[in-house]
Amino acid sequence: DAEIVKQLANTFRPKEAVYDVDFPDEAVRQLQSAGKQLRSWLFVGVTALLAASIILIFITIQTAVFSRRREIEVMRLVGATNWFIRVPFIVEGVIQGLIGGLTASGITLILAKAWQSAGKSMGDSLLSRFIWEPSQLNWTLLWLVLLGSVVGAIGSTFSVTWYLRG
C-alpha cells in the first residue's frame, strides 16, 4: 500500500543518521492500480470461463437427455417423478465437473511445481518469493475439484429441468 510506504518513509526522516529518504511514491501507486486492474480482469475472465463451463455441461447433458428421450417418456408413462428422472443426469454432470476439476487441479499442481523449481534455481530473486505454501496449494486444489463438481451439478440441473419443462 502506498500509504504504508509513505508512513515508513516519514518514520525514518527525523532520524539523525538519515540524510534523505527517497521513495517511489508514484511507482507504488501505479503498481497498486495495475494490481487492482489485473484482479478485475481476472475476475471477469474467471466468471466468463465458469459461464462457458456451465453452458458446455448444459449442452452435453442436453444431448444425453435428447438421446434418451424415449426412455424418459416411458419413465413418465409409468409414473416416475421428475426428480427420479433428473438424478442420473445430475450425477453425470457432477462426474463431468469432477473430472474437469481434477484435470484443472493436475495442471495447477504441475505448474506450481515447475514455478517452484524455477524459483529455487534462480536463488534469491523476485520469482523465488512467489512460491505457494503446501497448505495453500492443497486448499486451492481442493477448491478446484469442488468448484468443478458444483459447476457440473448446476449445468446438468438446468439442462434436465429445461428439458422436463419443455
DRENZA-507971 format. One record per residue (C-alpha): residue number from 1; residue in three letters; x, y, z. Coordinates in Angstrom, 2 decimals, padded with zeros to 5 digits. Example, Ala and Ser with C-alpha at 12.3 -4.5 7.8 and 13.67 -1.06 7.14 Angstrom:
<rodrens>
<resi = 1	resn = ala	u = 012.30	v = -004.50	w = 007.80>
<resi = 2	resn = ser	u = 013.67	v = -001.06	w = 007.14>
</rodrens>
This chain:
<rodrens>
<resi = 1	resn = asp	u = 000.00	v = 000.00	w = 000.00>
<resi = 2	resn = ala	u = 001.34	v = 003.43	w = -000.93>
<resi = 3	resn = glu	u = 000.27	v = 004.96	w = 002.39>
<resi = 4	resn = ile	u = 002.24	v = 002.38	w = 004.37>
<resi = 5	resn = val	u = 005.35	v = 003.12	w = 002.31>
<resi = 6	resn = lys	u = 004.81	v = 006.85	w = 002.93>
<resi = 7	resn = gln	u = 004.42	v = 006.28	w = 006.68>
<resi = 8	resn = leu	u = 007.59	v = 004.19	w = 006.69>
<resi = 9	resn = ala	u = 009.48	v = 006.98	w = 004.92>
<resi = 10	resn = asn	u = 008.14	v = 009.54	w = 007.40>
<resi = 11	resn = thr	u = 009.30	v = 007.32	w = 010.26>
<resi = 12	resn = phe	u = 012.92	v = 007.42	w = 009.03>
<resi = 13	resn = arg	u = 013.07	v = 011.10	w = 008.01>
<resi = 14	resn = pro	u = 013.54	v = 012.60	w = 011.52>
<resi = 15	resn = lys	u = 016.35	v = 010.20	w = 012.45>
<resi = 16	resn = glu	u = 019.77	v = 011.85	w = 012.79>
<resi = 17	resn = ala	u = 021.67	v = 009.18	w = 010.88>
<resi = 18	resn = val	u = 019.34	v = 009.51	w = 007.88>
<resi = 19	resn = tyr	u = 020.39	v = 012.13	w = 005.33>
<resi = 20	resn = asp	u = 017.44	v = 011.81	w = 002.96>
<resi = 21	resn = val	u = 014.55	v = 009.43	w = 002.34>
<resi = 22	resn = asp	u = 013.53	v = 008.97	w = -001.24>
<resi = 23	resn = phe	u = 010.83	v = 006.51	w = -002.18>
<resi = 24	resn = pro	u = 008.99	v = 005.91	w = -005.44>
<resi = 25	resn = asp	u = 005.57	v = 007.11	w = -004.31>
<resi = 26	resn = glu	u = 004.15	v = 007.34	w = -007.81>
<resi = 27	resn = ala	u = 005.56	v = 003.96	w = -008.85>
<resi = 28	resn = val	u = 003.98	v = 002.30	w = -005.80>
<resi = 29	resn = arg	u = 000.62	v = 003.89	w = -006.65>
<resi = 30	resn = gln	u = 000.89	v = 002.74	w = -010.27>
<resi = 31	resn = leu	u = 001.72	v = -000.80	w = -009.18>
<resi = 32	resn = gln	u = -001.23	v = -000.75	w = -006.80>
<resi = 33	resn = ser	u = -003.53	v = 000.49	w = -009.58>
<resi = 34	resn = ala	u = -002.21	v = -002.13	w = -012.00>
<resi = 35	resn = gly	u = -002.83	v = -004.83	w = -009.39>
<resi = 36	resn = lys	u = -006.44	v = -003.70	w = -008.96>
<resi = 37	resn = gln	u = -006.98	v = -003.70	w = -012.72>
<resi = 38	resn = leu	u = -005.42	v = -007.15	w = -013.03>
<resi = 39	resn = arg	u = -007.70	v = -008.51	w = -010.29>
<resi = 40	resn = ser	u = -010.72	v = -007.01	w = -012.06>
<resi = 41	resn = trp	u = -009.76	v = -008.54	w = -015.40>
<resi = 42	resn = leu	u = -009.03	v = -011.89	w = -013.79>
<resi = 43	resn = phe	u = -012.44	v = -011.84	w = -012.10>
<resi = 44	resn = val	u = -014.13	v = -011.14	w = -015.44>
<resi = 45	resn = gly	u = -012.09	v = -013.91	w = -017.11>
<resi = 46	resn = val	u = -012.85	v = -016.47	w = -014.41>
<resi = 47	resn = thr	u = -016.55	v = -015.56	w = -014.50>
<resi = 48	resn = ala	u = -016.59	v = -015.98	w = -018.28>
<resi = 49	resn = leu	u = -014.85	v = -019.37	w = -018.03>
<resi = 50	resn = leu	u = -017.31	v = -020.54	w = -015.35>
<resi = 51	resn = ala	u = -020.23	v = -019.47	w = -017.55>
<resi = 52	resn = ala	u = -018.67	v = -021.28	w = -020.52>
<resi = 53	resn = ser	u = -018.23	v = -024.41	w = -018.39>
<resi = 54	resn = ile	u = -021.85	v = -024.34	w = -017.28>
<resi = 55	resn = ile	u = -023.01	v = -023.86	w = -020.88>
<resi = 56	resn = leu	u = -020.77	v = -026.69	w = -022.10>
<resi = 57	resn = ile	u = -022.08	v = -029.08	w = -019.46>
<resi = 58	resn = phe	u = -025.63	v = -027.87	w = -020.19>
<resi = 59	resn = ile	u = -025.23	v = -028.75	w = -023.87>
<resi = 60	resn = thr	u = -023.54	v = -032.09	w = -023.13>
<resi = 61	resn = ile	u = -026.29	v = -033.17	w = -020.73>
<resi = 62	resn = gln	u = -028.94	v = -031.85	w = -023.12>
<resi = 63	resn = thr	u = -027.50	v = -034.16	w = -025.78>
<resi = 64	resn = ala	u = -027.59	v = -037.10	w = -023.35>
<resi = 65	resn = val	u = -031.18	v = -036.28	w = -022.39>
<resi = 66	resn = phe	u = -032.19	v = -035.99	w = -026.04>
<resi = 67	resn = ser	u = -030.62	v = -039.35	w = -026.87>
<resi = 68	resn = arg	u = -032.58	v = -040.96	w = -024.02>
<resi = 69	resn = arg	u = -035.86	v = -039.14	w = -024.64>
<resi = 70	resn = arg	u = -037.78	v = -042.36	w = -025.34>
<resi = 71	resn = glu	u = -036.62	v = -043.85	w = -022.04>
<resi = 72	resn = ile	u = -037.66	v = -040.66	w = -020.28>
<resi = 73	resn = glu	u = -041.11	v = -040.80	w = -021.89>
<resi = 74	resn = val	u = -041.52	v = -044.42	w = -020.75>
<resi = 75	resn = met	u = -040.47	v = -043.39	w = -017.24>
<resi = 76	resn = arg	u = -043.08	v = -040.62	w = -017.27>
<resi = 77	resn = leu	u = -045.76	v = -043.04	w = -018.50>
<resi = 78	resn = val	u = -045.11	v = -045.46	w = -015.65>
<resi = 79	resn = gly	u = -045.26	v = -042.62	w = -013.10>
<resi = 80	resn = ala	u = -041.66	v = -041.66	w = -012.42>
<resi = 81	resn = thr	u = -041.27	v = -038.30	w = -010.70>
<resi = 82	resn = asn	u = -039.19	v = -035.55	w = -012.26>
<resi = 83	resn = trp	u = -036.56	v = -035.99	w = -009.55>
<resi = 84	resn = phe	u = -036.28	v = -039.70	w = -010.32>
<resi = 85	resn = ile	u = -035.62	v = -038.76	w = -013.95>
<resi = 86	resn = arg	u = -033.25	v = -035.88	w = -013.07>
<resi = 87	resn = val	u = -030.91	v = -037.62	w = -010.64>
<resi = 88	resn = pro	u = -028.94	v = -039.79	w = -013.13>
<resi = 89	resn = phe	u = -028.30	v = -036.77	w = -015.34>
<resi = 90	resn = ile	u = -027.27	v = -034.61	w = -012.39>
<resi = 91	resn = val	u = -024.87	v = -037.34	w = -011.27>
<resi = 92	resn = glu	u = -023.46	v = -037.44	w = -014.81>
<resi = 93	resn = gly	u = -022.94	v = -033.66	w = -014.70>
<resi = 94	resn = val	u = -021.26	v = -033.87	w = -011.30>
<resi = 95	resn = ile	u = -018.93	v = -036.58	w = -012.62>
<resi = 96	resn = gln	u = -018.09	v = -034.42	w = -015.66>
<resi = 97	resn = gly	u = -017.41	v = -031.46	w = -013.37>
<resi = 98	resn = leu	u = -015.34	v = -033.64	w = -011.06>
<resi = 99	resn = ile	u = -013.22	v = -034.82	w = -013.98>
<resi = 100	resn = gly	u = -012.79	v = -031.20	w = -015.08>
<resi = 101	resn = gly	u = -011.85	v = -030.15	w = -011.54>
<resi = 102	resn = leu	u = -009.34	v = -032.99	w = -011.23>
<resi = 103	resn = thr	u = -007.84	v = -032.04	w = -014.59>
<resi = 104	resn = ala	u = -007.55	v = -028.39	w = -013.53>
<resi = 105	resn = ser	u = -006.01	v = -029.48	w = -010.22>
<resi = 106	resn = gly	u = -003.46	v = -031.64	w = -012.00>
<resi = 107	resn = ile	u = -002.48	v = -028.83	w = -014.35>
<resi = 108	resn = thr	u = -002.27	v = -026.40	w = -011.41>
<resi = 109	resn = leu	u = -000.09	v = -028.82	w = -009.46>
<resi = 110	resn = ile	u = 002.28	v = -029.31	w = -012.41>
<resi = 111	resn = leu	u = 002.55	v = -025.55	w = -012.98>
<resi = 112	resn = ala	u = 003.08	v = -024.87	w = -009.26>
<resi = 113	resn = lys	u = 005.87	v = -027.45	w = -009.08>
<resi = 114	resn = ala	u = 007.50	v = -026.02	w = -012.23>
<resi = 115	resn = trp	u = 007.23	v = -022.49	w = -010.79>
<resi = 116	resn = gln	u = 008.71	v = -023.66	w = -007.50>
<resi = 117	resn = ser	u = 011.68	v = -025.37	w = -009.16>
<resi = 118	resn = ala	u = 012.27	v = -022.32	w = -011.38>
<resi = 119	resn = gly	u = 012.16	v = -020.08	w = -008.31>
<resi = 120	resn = lys	u = 014.62	v = -022.26	w = -006.41>
<resi = 121	resn = ser	u = 017.03	v = -022.42	w = -009.33>
<resi = 122	resn = met	u = 017.13	v = -018.61	w = -009.57>
<resi = 123	resn = gly	u = 018.27	v = -018.25	w = -005.98>
<resi = 124	resn = asp	u = 017.19	v = -015.10	w = -004.16>
<resi = 125	resn = ser	u = 015.24	v = -013.39	w = -006.92>
<resi = 126	resn = leu	u = 011.81	v = -011.87	w = -007.16>
<resi = 127	resn = leu	u = 010.45	v = -015.12	w = -008.61>
<resi = 128	resn = ser	u = 011.55	v = -017.13	w = -005.57>
<resi = 129	resn = arg	u = 009.33	v = -015.02	w = -003.31>
<resi = 130	resn = phe	u = 006.11	v = -016.06	w = -005.05>
<resi = 131	resn = ile	u = 006.00	v = -019.74	w = -004.09>
<resi = 132	resn = trp	u = 002.85	v = -021.33	w = -002.71>
<resi = 133	resn = glu	u = 002.92	v = -022.92	w = 000.68>
<resi = 134	resn = pro	u = 001.86	v = -026.60	w = 000.58>
<resi = 135	resn = ser	u = -001.28	v = -025.88	w = 002.63>
<resi = 136	resn = gln	u = -002.28	v = -023.08	w = 000.23>
<resi = 137	resn = leu	u = -001.74	v = -025.35	w = -002.75>
<resi = 138	resn = asn	u = -003.76	v = -028.17	w = -001.18>
<resi = 139	resn = trp	u = -006.68	v = -025.85	w = -000.44>
<resi = 140	resn = thr	u = -006.54	v = -024.44	w = -003.97>
<resi = 141	resn = leu	u = -006.60	v = -027.93	w = -005.48>
<resi = 142	resn = leu	u = -009.50	v = -028.95	w = -003.23>
<resi = 143	resn = trp	u = -011.48	v = -025.84	w = -004.20>
<resi = 144	resn = leu	u = -010.89	v = -026.54	w = -007.89>
<resi = 145	resn = val	u = -012.30	v = -030.06	w = -007.55>
<resi = 146	resn = leu	u = -015.28	v = -028.84	w = -005.50>
<resi = 147	resn = leu	u = -015.96	v = -025.96	w = -007.88>
<resi = 148	resn = gly	u = -015.84	v = -028.34	w = -010.83>
<resi = 149	resn = ser	u = -018.41	v = -030.61	w = -009.16>
<resi = 150	resn = val	u = -020.69	v = -027.68	w = -008.34>
<resi = 151	resn = val	u = -020.45	v = -026.30	w = -011.88>
<resi = 152	resn = gly	u = -021.30	v = -029.76	w = -013.23>
<resi = 153	resn = ala	u = -024.29	v = -030.03	w = -010.91>
<resi = 154	resn = ile	u = -025.56	v = -026.57	w = -011.87>
<resi = 155	resn = gly	u = -025.19	v = -027.15	w = -015.61>
<resi = 156	resn = ser	u = -026.84	v = -030.56	w = -015.54>
<resi = 157	resn = thr	u = -029.67	v = -029.41	w = -013.26>
<resi = 158	resn = phe	u = -030.50	v = -026.52	w = -015.62>
<resi = 159	resn = ser	u = -030.33	v = -028.82	w = -018.62>
<resi = 160	resn = val	u = -032.58	v = -031.57	w = -017.28>
<resi = 161	resn = thr	u = -035.05	v = -029.10	w = -015.77>
<resi = 162	resn = trp	u = -035.23	v = -027.23	w = -019.08>
<resi = 163	resn = tyr	u = -035.96	v = -030.47	w = -020.95>
<resi = 164	resn = leu	u = -038.56	v = -031.74	w = -018.48>
<resi = 165	resn = arg	u = -040.48	v = -028.45	w = -018.53>
<resi = 166	resn = gly	u = -040.43	v = -028.22	w = -022.33>
</rodrens>
